Amino acid sequence: MTNSTEPKLIDFKVIGDPLNNLLTAVGNKLSREWPAKYKNAVGARELFVMYQRAAQMALVSSLYLCGDVPPDPRRKAEFCVSLAPINRALLDILFTVAFILEDVPSRCEWFHEAGWREARLELDRYIVEYRAFPEWQPWLSELTDFVKAGSGLANLTPQQAADPRALRSWPTPGAMARYGVSPDQPLAPLRAFMKYLDDFFYIDLSQQAHLAAWGMAKRTSFLLDEIRDMPTTPGQVRKYRYYQIGQAVAFVLALASELEAHFDFGLRQSLLFVWDLARPAGLNHGARGAKRQESSDA
């Protein structure tokens, strides 16, 4: 007799193929139909394309690791422990893209400035630790040339490049929701959405990704022999696996929705179709993006 509380086997081909095709279309649109109004935003097109395609590869990886159909004897149910860090990375992408979309030129400049700051400080650390080792010299030379070239992309003055610690850091997802907003002011819809993602998903996924005590209990407790052998454990593993995959699907759909809402690539109907495929499986989180598509055309 089948336990009705256990999730059914999922053939992710039902949603996987349409979603993957949608994400491919979004990436191609970003790469090939970049808006003329952003032509002077240095590195912006490349940034969006890399983020979108990285999100797509993360989703495809998750579906490969944790699908049920077709069966594969090499696929272990415990592979689902790898999904929390992937989902955290997906959320990082969603936060960053949504934050940059508020002001593409200036936020991209800030993003590249913060990135160059990290690269320069990394170079400085390596030089301090390894400059005395001859075998490190070719690599340090390459990294030095890369960092020097990057200051142009970041649009830094010689004075700014000389003091990397004084440059701006990129905000954390939690800080993005409140950036520039007084504590006594209500959040705009986008910022409220970001706060929701931080409160209910990012904090949890960060705990699991870093394997902090509570996060480790959530993510890996069923790997213990005494728990693994319990008769209820396979069902709990499936639930955890489907929940993580559901998050991955919702996050990439939200990302695609934010991009479509901003760039208007003509993919609204495809987005709504995939959202409709996802929702019956209980993947309702992140549907704000689909609602934005409906309201933007009203």
Helices and strands as residue ranges (DSSP letters): H 13-32, G 36-38, H 44-66, G 77-82, H 83-101, H 104-130, G 134-136, H 137-153, H 158-161, G 164-166, H 173-178, H 189-197, I 198-202, H 203-210, H 213-220, G 221-223, H 225-228, H 233-263, H 268-278, G 279-281, H 288-296
